[in-house]
Amino acid sequence: MSTRSISHWMSLAIVAIVLVGSQTAFAQEGEEQQSLYDRLGGLAPISVVVNDFIDALIPDEVLNANPAIDTARKRVPAPYLKYHVTALVCQATGGPCQYHGRGMKETHADMYITEQEWDRMVILFKEVLAKYDVPTKETQELLEIIDSTKADIVASSQP
């Protein structure tokens, strides 16, 4: 297998739920028992999606219009952010990773993220998931995980 083929496979692996042969009741039962982490394909495809997601967030003009977000983006190197978000997603989806970063509330407290900025982030995330053809069920589960953090990220009041 060429390096290009391997690379192509890894970037598309986020959509892989490999079923060999026909969909038997046994295969469907096994799929239901798999963690979201496993259904997404594991750490490699999760890291590819997080990488693209962060790459979409960092230059976004809507988000960077908020001076506090812009300052945070300039202060925190993208590779560091990608590492922590990958670990967080890995852990939250049932994978073996352990997130050791700060809590969502503490991390975002001084950014005063608005509902509109939150919505923009969700749109960007959905676009990345769509780019990799993440199945509807897995997309919904990921969005539910993200939604569970909203209260800690969106500011209840502006400064």
N, C-alpha and C positions, 0 to 999 in steps of 0.2 A: 504494500500500500504506500503510495507516495505521500510526501509531507503535505502536499496540497489536499489530498484526500482525507488524511487524518485531521488536518485543520478544519476542513469543511465539515467533517463528521462532528467534531467537538462543538463547533459553533451551532450546529443544528440539533445537537443532542438534547437540548432543553425540551424539544417536542417529542422525544422518543419515549414511547411506552411500548416496549418491544413485545409483540405478541406473535408467537410462532404458530403457523397453521391457522385453523379456524378459531373463532371465539367460543370456546366451550365454557360451560358453567364453572369448571375448575379454574380456567384462566381468569374469568371475571371475578371469582371469589378471591384469587390471589392478588389481583389488581386492587381490590377494595381494601385488602389488608396491608398493602404497601403504604409507607409514609409518603407524604407529599414530596419530601426530599428525594425518595427513590423514584417516584413517578416523574419527577422533573429530570432525572438522569444523574443526580449526584452533584458533587462539588464543581466539577469542570463546567457544565452548562450553566449552573447558577452563577459562577464567577463571570462567565461571558455576558450574561444578561445584566448583572450588576455593573460590569465595566461599561457597557453601552448606555445603561441608565444614567450613571454618573456623568459620562461624557455628554449626555443630552442635558442634564441639569446644570452643569457648570457654566456653560455660555448662555443659558436661557435669559433673554432680555426681560421677560415678565418677572422672573424670580429675582434677577439682579437689580431690578428697579427698586427693590427694598434694600436700602443701604446696609442694614444689618446682615442680610443674607450675602450681599456682595462682599462685605468685610470678612465674613466667615469663610467664604470660598477662597479668598486670597490668603487667609491665615492657615487653612488646613489643606495640606497637599493632597491632590486627587488620589495618588496611590494609597495614602493612609486611609482616606475615606472609603475607597473601594475595598480595602482589606477588612475594615470594620463592618461595612454593610454586608459584605459577603459572609462573614462569620455570623452576623445577626440573622440573615436569611437562612443560612444553613441550619442554625440552631432552631429557629422558629418553625422550620418545615420538618423537623424531626431528624435532622442529620447529626453527625457526631461532633460538629464544631461547637466551641464555647465562645460566646461573645463576652469580651472583657472590657468593653467601652463604657462610657457614661450612660446613664439612663436617658430616655428620650426627652423627658421634661427638662432635666438639667442641661442637656445638649442644646436644646432649641429655645430655652427661656429668654435669652437676650436677642433673639431674631425677630420676635413679634410677627410670626407668620400668620397671614390672614387666610380667611376661608378661600379667597380667590387664588392665592398662591398655592394653597393645599390642592385645590382643584387642578391647577396647572401641573403640579407634580404628578398627580394621578393620571392625567392625560398623557404625559410623557412616559410614565411607566406602562400604561396600556399600549402605547405605540411600540415600545420595545418588545413587549410580550407578543404583540401581533406580528412584528418583524420576524420572530422566531416561531410563529404558528403554535404558540402554547395553547393546548386544548382548553376549551371553555371551562371545564370543571376545575382544572388546575389554576387557571386565571382567576376564577371566582374565589378560590381558596386563598390565593396570594393577596387579592384585594381585601378579603376579610381580615387577613393578618395586618395589612397596612392600616385598614380602618380602625383596628383595635388600638393603634398608636395615636390616632388623631387628637384625642383629648389632651394628650401630653405635648403635642407639637403645635397645634393651632392656638394662638394667643386669644385669651378671652377679652383682652383689652389692649389697646395700643399705648405706647409711652406718652 
